[in-house]
Amino acid sequence: SSFNQYKLWAPNQPDFLYPASGDTSDYMYARFGVSSFGLEIGEDFYESCKLFEEEIVPSNLPALIYAAKVAKKPFTLGKGPDVFDLRVSRDSAANERILVSALASDSRMVNIKNYPKFTTGKQHIKEVKLYLDVHPDNDDGSISNVWIMNPTDRKKYNNVEEDIDVMLSTSEIPPGKHKFFVQAEDSNGYLG
C-alpha cells in the first residue's frame, strides 16, 4: 500500500527495516483516539544539506502540508473534496468587482487504481463555500462573509471535478488584508 506515492512497509516485505510498536503513535491513538503516523523520508539517516534542500523537501512538502490540513479531522477530511488553484483577480469590465476562482475535485488526490473498493473520491461536488477571514470550522451559521461558489459553466454541480468561481463586489469587503478559505462538500456530505 502507499500514502502519497510512498511505499508503506510491514514485516516480511523486502525493505522492511524494523517493527516499532509502543511508539507515540500507538499511545496517542490508544489513549486519546488521535490518528497519527510517522513519515521516514530521505535516503539515509543523515542527509547532506544539498540533497535535503533540493530533493527531499520539494518531493515531501506536499504530503506534509496535506497531513497538516487534515490533522484536525483525519478520519473525515481525507474523504472530502480538495480545492486547488485558488485565484483572485479583478474583473476586467469593472474595477469594483473581483473574481475568485478555483478547482474543486473529489478524485484528484485519491489513489483508486490500487483500491477498487475504495469508495471515496467518486462523489459529485455538491457545494463549495468561500469564507472571508473566517475558517470554515468556525462557521456557526451567523457569519455574513460567506459566499456560495458556482460551476463556471453556470450549470448545476454534476461532476467529481468542477471549475468554480464567484464574483464579489469590493463594497462587500472592508479595506485591508484578508484571507479567503474555501471548503467543498461532496454528494455524500463529506467536507474537504
C-alpha positions as CSV (number, residue, x, y, z in Angstrom):
1,S,0.0,0.0,0.0
2,S,1.1,3.6,-0.3
3,F,0.5,7.1,1.0
4,N,1.0,9.9,-1.5
5,Q,3.0,7.5,-3.6
6,Y,5.2,6.5,-0.7
7,K,5.5,2.8,0.0
8,L,4.2,1.6,3.4
9,W,6.1,-1.4,4.7
10,A,5.2,-4.2,7.0
11,P,7.0,-7.3,8.3
12,N,8.2,-9.9,5.8
13,Q,8.4,-7.3,3.0
14,P,11.8,-6.8,1.3
15,D,12.5,-3.3,2.5
16,F,11.0,-3.6,6.0
17,L,13.5,-2.1,8.4
18,Y,12.2,-2.8,11.9
19,P,8.9,-3.1,13.9
20,A,8.1,-0.2,16.2
21,S,5.2,-1.0,18.4
22,G,4.5,1.1,21.5
23,D,5.8,4.3,20.0
24,T,4.0,7.6,20.4
25,S,1.6,6.9,17.5
26,D,0.3,3.8,19.3
27,Y,0.0,5.6,22.6
28,M,-1.8,8.7,21.2
29,Y,-4.4,6.5,19.4
30,A,-5.0,4.2,22.3
31,R,-5.2,6.9,24.9
32,F,-6.8,9.8,23.1
33,G,-8.1,8.4,19.7
34,V,-5.6,10.7,17.9
35,S,-4.7,9.5,14.4
36,S,-1.0,9.8,13.8
37,F,1.7,8.3,11.7
38,G,5.4,8.8,11.1
39,L,7.0,9.6,7.8
40,E,10.5,8.5,7.3
41,I,11.8,10.5,4.4
42,G,15.1,10.6,2.6
43,E,17.7,8.0,1.7
44,D,20.0,8.0,4.7
45,F,19.6,8.7,8.4
46,Y,21.9,11.8,7.9
47,E,21.3,13.5,4.6
48,S,23.5,16.1,3.0
49,C,22.1,19.6,3.3
50,K,22.1,19.9,-0.5
51,L,20.2,16.7,-1.1
52,F,17.7,17.6,1.7
53,E,17.0,21.1,0.5
54,E,17.0,20.4,-3.3
55,E,15.3,17.0,-3.4
56,I,13.9,15.7,-0.1
57,V,12.0,18.9,0.9
58,P,10.4,19.6,-2.5
59,S,9.3,16.0,-3.0
60,N,7.8,15.6,0.5
61,L,6.4,19.0,1.3
62,P,3.0,18.4,-0.4
63,A,2.4,15.3,1.7
64,L,3.4,17.1,4.9
65,I,1.1,20.1,4.1
66,Y,-1.8,17.8,3.3
67,A,-1.3,15.9,6.6
68,A,-1.3,19.2,8.4
69,K,-4.5,20.3,6.7
70,V,-6.4,17.1,7.6
71,A,-4.9,16.8,11.1
72,K,-8.0,18.3,12.9
73,K,-10.4,15.7,11.4
74,P,-8.2,13.0,9.8
75,F,-11.0,10.4,9.5
76,T,-13.4,12.6,7.6
77,L,-11.5,15.5,5.8
78,G,-9.5,13.0,3.8
79,K,-12.7,11.7,2.3
80,G,-14.0,15.1,1.1
81,P,-13.1,17.1,-2.0
82,D,-9.9,19.1,-2.3
83,V,-9.7,22.6,-3.6
84,F,-6.9,23.6,-6.0
85,D,-5.6,26.6,-7.8
86,L,-7.4,29.3,-5.8
87,R,-7.1,32.6,-7.8
88,V,-8.2,36.1,-7.1
89,S,-8.4,38.6,-9.9
90,R,-10.0,42.0,-10.8
91,D,-12.9,41.9,-13.1
92,S,-11.7,43.5,-16.4
93,A,-15.1,45.1,-17.0
94,A,-15.4,46.8,-13.7
95,N,-12.7,47.7,-11.2
96,E,-15.2,47.4,-8.2
97,R,-15.5,43.6,-8.6
98,I,-13.1,40.8,-8.0
99,L,-13.4,37.2,-9.3
100,V,-12.4,34.3,-7.0
101,S,-12.0,31.0,-8.8
102,A,-10.7,27.6,-8.1
103,L,-11.0,23.9,-8.9
104,A,-12.8,21.5,-6.6
105,S,-12.1,17.8,-7.0
106,D,-13.2,14.7,-5.2
107,S,-11.0,12.5,-7.3
108,R,-7.6,14.1,-7.9
109,M,-5.9,13.1,-4.6
110,V,-7.4,9.6,-4.5
111,N,-5.4,6.5,-5.4
112,I,-8.3,4.4,-6.6
113,K,-6.3,2.4,-9.2
114,N,-5.0,0.1,-6.5
115,Y,-8.1,0.2,-4.3
116,P,-11.2,-0.8,-6.4
117,K,-13.4,-0.9,-3.3
118,F,-12.2,2.5,-2.1
119,T,-15.5,4.4,-2.2
120,T,-14.4,7.9,-1.5
121,G,-13.2,10.0,-4.4
122,K,-16.1,9.3,-6.8
123,Q,-18.8,11.6,-5.5
124,H,-20.0,14.6,-7.3
125,I,-19.2,18.0,-5.9
126,K,-22.4,19.2,-4.0
127,E,-21.4,22.7,-2.9
128,V,-18.4,25.0,-2.4
129,K,-18.3,27.9,0.0
130,L,-15.9,30.8,0.1
131,Y,-15.2,32.3,3.5
132,L,-13.6,35.7,4.2
133,D,-11.4,35.9,7.3
134,V,-13.2,33.0,9.0
135,H,-12.1,29.4,8.9
136,P,-14.9,27.0,7.9
137,D,-14.6,25.2,11.2
138,N,-15.6,28.4,13.0
139,D,-18.8,28.9,10.9
140,D,-21.7,28.8,13.4
141,G,-24.3,29.9,10.8
142,S,-24.2,33.6,11.8
143,I,-21.2,34.6,9.6
144,S,-22.1,37.1,6.9
145,N,-18.9,36.9,4.9
146,V,-19.7,33.5,3.2
147,W,-20.5,33.1,-0.5
148,I,-21.6,30.0,-2.5
149,M,-19.2,29.4,-5.4
150,N,-20.8,28.1,-8.6
151,P,-19.6,26.0,-11.5
152,T,-18.1,28.2,-14.2
153,D,-20.4,26.7,-16.8
154,R,-23.3,28.0,-14.7
155,K,-24.9,24.6,-14.7
156,K,-25.7,22.6,-11.6
157,Y,-22.9,20.7,-9.8
158,N,-22.8,17.3,-11.5
159,N,-19.1,16.2,-11.7
160,V,-16.4,14.8,-9.4
161,E,-14.3,17.8,-10.6
162,E,-15.7,21.3,-11.1
163,D,-14.1,24.6,-12.1
164,I,-15.8,27.1,-9.7
165,D,-16.0,30.9,-9.2
166,V,-17.8,33.7,-7.6
167,M,-17.9,37.4,-8.4
168,L,-17.6,39.8,-5.4
169,S,-18.2,43.5,-5.1
170,T,-15.4,45.3,-3.4
171,S,-18.0,47.1,-1.4
172,E,-18.7,43.8,0.4
173,I,-15.1,43.6,1.6
174,P,-13.7,46.1,4.1
175,P,-10.3,47.7,3.2
176,G,-7.2,45.9,4.4
177,K,-5.6,42.5,4.2
178,H,-7.8,39.5,4.2
179,K,-7.7,35.7,4.0
180,F,-10.0,33.5,1.9
181,F,-10.9,30.0,2.9
182,V,-12.7,27.6,0.5
183,Q,-14.4,24.4,1.6
184,A,-16.1,21.9,-0.8
185,E,-18.7,19.3,0.1
186,D,-19.3,16.1,-1.9
187,S,-22.7,14.4,-2.6
188,N,-22.1,12.0,0.4
189,G,-21.8,15.0,2.7
190,Y,-18.1,14.8,3.3
191,L,-16.3,18.1,3.7
192,G,-12.8,18.7,2.3
